[in-house]
Amino acid sequence: MRILYHHRTASKDGQAVHIEEMIDAMRLLGHEVRVVAPLADQAEGRMGGGVGWVHRLKAMLPKAIYELMELTYSLVAYRKLMAAAREFRPDVIYERYNLFLLAGLMARRRLGVPLLLEVNAPLVLERSQHSGGLVLQKLARWAEGKAWHGADAVLPVTAVLAGHVREYGVPADRIHVIPNGINRAHFAHAPSPAEAKTRLGLQGRVVLGFTGFVRDWHGVDRIVDWMATPGPPANTYLLVVGDGPVRAELEAQARRLGLADRVSFTGVIHRDQVPAHVAAFDVALQPAVTPYASPLKLMEYLVLGKAVIAPATPNLQEVLTDGVNALLFDGDRPGALEQALQQLCSDEPLRQRLAQGATDTIDRLELTWLGNARKVAALVGTAA
């Protein structure tokens, strides 16, 4: 097929991973993919760079003006899509949903081809609660509903998120849950846990690991507090693969509790280096989660066969089963996380069983980008 892939994302983060991996997977399956995106250097789907001016503009303008500019950008994106379509003659438009972005819907109506809309978050809700809030609430809800209703197929990343889509009245037969995935090839050459620990100087440690951009709500501070109690094994070590706004606070907390030599951050590292670090984990941490998300870090933990600790939230339970591929805890019960940590760090056979269950999960649920691309291709025929 000829797939016209559209998005409004320029950041080099987990969003970029999703976009780049899906494009690569579609091409590996033999489909032609033409990318339409904000920056010229994204013509092949590669992300990052040149977006600082957007953040400066957002900080300078009144929120209402910025939100209206987001909606107006749909006209710019529509012209780009139509210009690409005239040359490319697509069989389908695949768009990554963003708030106030209606370009894909407009092009679908003009071209008469199906529109598949990937949805990673209910952005009216998310932006109302974060990023300083939304001013044009009614306009935002109208735009979100318009985009979701107008697509031939809506692809939320979790069943929980699918519930948000249904609340707008989108028929259930047009909603297809496709979780985030993993690129097995990217992790195929990861070192063994023992080798990974040796490279990092962590021999003999029980390594608790967290990947990503750590924020205050992630609960990593609770891990550090627990490590300072009498319960944990003395060789317990916390490795944070990434960075984040609370790094300085966590490092200060570790120093205050006498744990400076048992807690470390890698800082921002290249994506290719992540497997060699995650391979060193004995326990992979997902202390908290956005209730509708499909965390990319979770897929990395599973593909490398890590014993996962996570809250028993409905979205995570779409992938994780307590005692099979993770140790789940009640996020509302005080001390539940710490109890789970104590159990898993003290029980190596349990870690091994969960690790095997984690590895099996990828095949059982087909949690790969190639699998996702196959599902998308199958949906095009039903949406046409």
Secondary structure, DSSP 8 states (H G I E B T S, - for coil): -EEEEE-----SSHHHHHHHHHHHHHHHTT-EEEEE-SSGGGTTS---SS-HHHHHHHHHS-HHHHHHHHHHHHHHHHHHHHHHHHHH--SEEEEE--TT--HHHHHHHHH---EEEEE-S-HHHHHHHSTT--S-HHHHHHHHHHHHHH-SEEEESSHHHHHHHHHTT--GGGB------B-HHHHTT---HHHHHHHHT-TT-EEEEEEEE--GGG-HHHHHHHHTSSSS-TTEEEEEEEE-TTHHHHHHHHHHTT-GGGEEE--S--GGGHHHHHTT-SEEE-----TT---HHHHHHHHTT-EEEEE--TTGGGT--BTTTEEEE-TTSTTHHHHHHHHHHT-HHHHHHHHHHHHHHHHHHT-BHHHHHHHHHHHHHHH-
